Amino acid sequence: MNDILPEMSATWRYVEGVVQEVIESYGYREIRLPILEYTEVFSRALGDVTDIVEKEMYTFRDRNDESLTMRPEATAGMVRAGITNGLFHNQRQKLWTLGPMFRYEKPQKGRYRQFHQFDVEAMGYAGPDIDAELMMMCARMWEKLGLERLRLEINTLGSLESRARYRKELVSYFSAVKSQLDEDSIRRLGKNPLRILDSKNPEMQEIVAAAPVMVDYLDETSAAHFEALRANLDTAGISYEVNPRLVRGLDYYNLTVFEWITDALGSQGTVCAGGRYDGLVEKLGGRPTAAIGWAMGVERLVSLYESCGGKAGNASSDVYVVAVGDEALRKGMLVSETLRRRMPSIRVELNLGGGSFKSQLKRADRSGASLAVILGEDEVARGEAGLKPLRTSEEQSSVALDDLAERLAERLRQ
């Protein structure tokens, strides 16, 4: 398990805030989904022969003997929520969510059994324009976060009809070399041969590289969709590579699939990935609804942000209030609340639990604050406070309590 300690949480909050700001600037609205879903939501949506369903889901039976699963991804749950709440009836939706997902995988850097994902979905949009805009949205995030060493790979899986023709060719090709396939590929050959293209087995790569490619089996409509997507990306100035082996790991994809990949994080190179799933809403019991979306792992995004020189967020206090004596503490509570009300963006920490003047100053220094407000019986009697810089050699000065907020604001701007 992976704890996110306060020093890291500040960076996470900054990165998440930038991503959320960009997402909502494109007109997307937040939806909050349950962690637990009925298992069939994922088994029907993701496909029975995917690694997630076969090997990675945390599934159990409750006291009513119903099978529940801790969500391994968010798209299926978002579609279920849309169907349950009538969100797709004669209307289009742009939705996003953020939260923990769960997969039983081998823990390694950037890949944990509990991980966090942004999930962005557009339902009711059939054209390649929304496909391109979702990739442009990501490019804007990279720019705002100062990220580098990212490349975009795209592919098309075609329509259901063109996939059926392609599937037939793949079965024929892989059947001819069946003796060279690994156990997983042999099992997938009869159920979903496209998943063989997603094999991570090094011994399979030469065989996969020689397999037929989807683009040679596209129907006219699928080819036109892909060409329009490429034209939109070209117009927007978004660089990309066409990767004919990119199929993604889930069965619900059709037409456009894409991944944003980095070489800065070792083997965990995929930062954001997604694609079209025009048949999923109907598959889960809704009306036919065109849809596309992407998912982005926050752990990897934060790691990439740091590797590109991104600064850690500030988890420290700005002002520490030292209050020596009972009367000074009561005054300090009022002063602290006044400062928080008048300066809501400033972190104000009041010393609690008593302590001598010397011990409180040590706490003030450890808090990371740049200024200490000092209250003792004499200061309270005069209606003043001491203002002591903690990160410079400047001398302590006195300031009237009525002027304290203004003086602090001036000092913190310096």
Residue pairs with C-beta under 8 A, 6 or more apart in sequence:
1 112
1 113
1 114
2 107
2 112
2 114
2 299
4 12
6 315
7 312
7 315
8 302
8 312
9 313
9 315
10 312
10 313
10 314
10 315
11 302
11 305
11 306
11 310
11 312
11 313
12 298
12 302
12 313
13 313
14 313
15 145
15 298
15 301
15 302
15 305
15 310
16 98
16 118
16 298
18 141
18 144
18 145
19 118
19 141
19 296
19 301
20 96
20 98
21 144
22 137
22 140
22 141
22 144
23 96
23 118
23 120
23 137
24 30
24 96
26 94
26 133
26 137
27 94
28 94
28 95
28 96
28 120
28 122
29 94
29 95
29 96
30 95
30 96
30 97
30 98
31 78
31 81
31 95
31 96
31 97
32 97
32 99
33 71
33 74
33 77
33 78
33 81
33 97
33 99
34 71
34 77
35 70
35 71
35 99
35 100
35 102
36 68
36 69
36 70
36 71
37 68
37 69
37 71
37 76
37 77
37 80
38 66
38 67
38 68
38 69
39 57
39 59
39 67
39 68
39 69
40 67
41 69
41 76
41 77
41 80
41 284
42 52
42 53
42 57
42 69
42 71
42 72
42 73
42 76
43 53
44 283
44 284
45 75
45 76
45 79
45 250
45 252
45 280
45 283
45 284
46 52
46 53
46 72
46 73
46 76
46 250
46 251
46 252
47 53
47 192
47 250
47 251
47 252
48 54
48 191
49 187
49 188
49 191
49 192
49 195
49 251
50 195
50 249
50 250
50 251
51 249
52 72
52 73
52 103
52 249
52 250
55 104
56 72
56 103
56 104
56 105
57 69
57 70
57 72
57 102
57 103
57 104
58 69
58 70
58 72
58 102
58 103
58 104
59 67
59 68
59 69
59 70
60 67
60 68
61 67
61 68
62 68
70 102
71 77
71 101
71 102
72 101
72 102
72 103
73 101
73 117
73 119
73 250
73 295
74 97
74 99
74 101
74 117
74 119
74 295
75 119
75 121
75 252
75 277
75 280
75 293
75 295
76 280
76 284
78 95
78 97
78 119
78 121
78 293
79 121
79 123
79 280
79 281
79 284
79 286
79 291
80 284
81 87
82 88
82 93
82 95
82 123
82 281
82 286
83 281
83 284
83 285
83 286
87 93
87 123
88 123
88 124
88 281
88 286
88 287
88 289
89 287
91 124
92 122
92 123
92 124
92 125
93 121
93 122
93 123
93 124
94 121
94 122
94 123
95 120
95 121
95 122
95 123
96 118
96 119
96 120
96 121
97 118
97 119
98 116
98 117
98 118
98 119
98 298
99 116
99 117
100 114
100 115
100 116
101 114
101 115
101 116
101 117
102 113
102 114
103 113
103 115
104 113
105 111
105 112
105 113
107 113
108 268
109 266
109 268
109 303
110 265
110 266
110 268
110 297
110 299
110 300
110 303
111 268
111 299
112 299
115 297
115 298
115 299
116 297
116 298
116 299
117 295
117 296
117 297
117 298
118 295
118 296
118 298
119 293
119 294
119 295
119 296
120 134
120 137
120 274
120 293
120 294
120 295
120 296
121 291
121 292
121 293
122 130
122 134
122 291
122 292
122 293
123 281
123 289
123 290
123 291
124 289
124 290
124 291
125 290
125 291
125 292
126 278
126 290
127 225
127 228
128 225
128 226
128 228
128 229
128 232
128 256
129 228
129 232
130 292
131 229
131 232
131 255
131 256
131 258
131 276
131 292
132 229
132 232
132 233
132 236
132 238
134 274
134 292
134 293
134 294
135 152
135 154
135 233
135 238
135 240
135 258
136 233
136 236
136 238
138 152
138 260
138 272
138 294
138 296
139 152
139 236
139 238
141 147
142 148
142 150
142 260
145 301
145 305
145 308
145 310
146 305
146 308
146 309
146 310
147 304
147 305
147 308
147 310
148 264
148 308
149 262
149 263
149 264
149 308
150 260
150 261
150 262
150 271
150 304
151 239
151 240
151 241
151 260
151 261
151 262
152 233
152 238
152 239
152 240
152 241
152 258
152 259
152 260
152 261
153 240
153 241
153 242
153 243
153 246
153 258
153 259
153 260
153 261
154 229
154 230
154 233
154 240
154 241
154 242
154 243
154 246
154 256
154 257
154 258
155 214
155 242
155 243
155 244
155 245
155 246
155 247
155 256
155 257
155 258
156 214
156 215
156 218
156 222
156 223
156 225
156 226
156 229
156 255
156 256
156 257
157 163
157 194
157 214
157 247
157 253
157 254
157 255
157 256
157 257
157 275
158 166
158 214
158 217
158 218
158 219
158 222
158 254
158 255
159 219
159 221
159 222
159 254
159 255
160 254
160 279
161 219
162 214
162 217
162 218
162 219
162 222
163 194
163 214
163 254
165 217
166 194
166 212
166 214
166 217
167 193
167 194
169 212
169 217
170 193
170 194
170 196
170 197
170 211
170 212
171 189
171 193
173 211
173 212
174 181
174 185
174 189
174 193
174 196
174 207
174 211
175 189
177 207
178 186
178 189
180 207
181 189
181 196
181 204
181 207
182 199
182 201
182 203
182 204
184 199
184 201
185 196
185 199
185 201
185 204
188 195
188 196
189 196
192 251
194 247
195 247
195 249
195 251
196 204
196 208
196 211
197 208
197 211
197 245
197 247
198 247
198 248
198 249
199 205
199 208
208 245
209 245
213 244
213 245
214 244
215 223
215 226
215 242
215 244
218 226
222 255
225 255
225 256
226 255
226 256
229 256
230 240
230 242
233 240
240 258
243 259
246 257
246 258
246 259
247 253
247 257
248 257
248 259
248 273
248 275
252 277
252 279
252 280
252 283
253 275
253 276
253 277
254 275
254 276
254 277
254 278
254 279
255 275
255 276
255 278
256 275
256 276
256 292
257 273
257 274
257 275
257 276
258 273
258 274
258 275
258 294
259 270
259 272
259 273
260 270
260 271
260 272
260 273
261 269
261 270
261 271
262 269
262 271
262 304
263 269
264 304
264 307
264 308
265 271
265 300
265 303
265 304
265 307
268 300
270 300
271 296
271 297
271 300
271 301
271 304
272 294
272 295
272 296
272 297
272 301
273 294
273 295
274 292
274 293
274 294
274 295
275 292
275 293
275 294
276 290
276 291
276 292
277 291
277 292
277 293
278 288
278 289
278 290
278 291
279 288
280 291
281 287
281 288
281 289
281 291
282 288
282 289
306 312
314 368
315 368
316 347
316 367
316 368
316 369
317 347
317 348
317 349
317 367
317 368
317 369
318 346
318 347
318 348
318 369
318 370
318 371
318 412
319 339
319 346
319 347
319 348
319 349
319 369
319 370
319 371
319 372
319 373
319 408
319 412
320 349
320 350
320 351
320 363
320 364
320 367
320 369
320 371
320 372
320 373
320 390
321 332
321 335
321 336
321 348
321 349
321 350
321 351
321 372
321 373
321 375
322 332
322 351
322 357
322 360
322 361
322 364
322 372
322 373
322 374
322 375
323 329
323 331
323 332
323 350
323 351
323 360
323 375
323 376
324 356
324 357
324 360
324 375
324 376
324 377
325 376
325 377
327 377
327 380
328 375
328 376
328 377
328 379
328 380
331 375
331 380
332 350
332 351
332 373
332 375
333 350
335 373
335 375
335 385
335 401
335 404
336 348
336 350
338 405
339 346
339 348
339 404
339 405
339 408
340 346
340 348
342 405
343 405
343 408
343 409
346 408
346 409
346 412
347 369
349 367
349 369
351 360
351 363
351 364
355 363
357 376
361 372
361 388
364 372
364 390
365 390
369 390
370 389
370 390
370 391
370 411
370 412
371 387
371 388
371 389
371 390
371 408
371 411
371 412
372 386
372 387
372 388
372 390
373 385
373 386
373 387
373 388
373 404
373 408
374 385
374 386
374 387
374 388
374 396
375 385
375 386
376 386
379 385
379 386
379 398
383 400
383 401
383 402
384 398
384 399
384 400
384 401
385 398
385 399
385 401
385 404
386 396
386 397
386 398
387 396
387 397
387 398
387 399
387 404
387 407
387 408
387 411
388 396
389 396
389 411
399 407
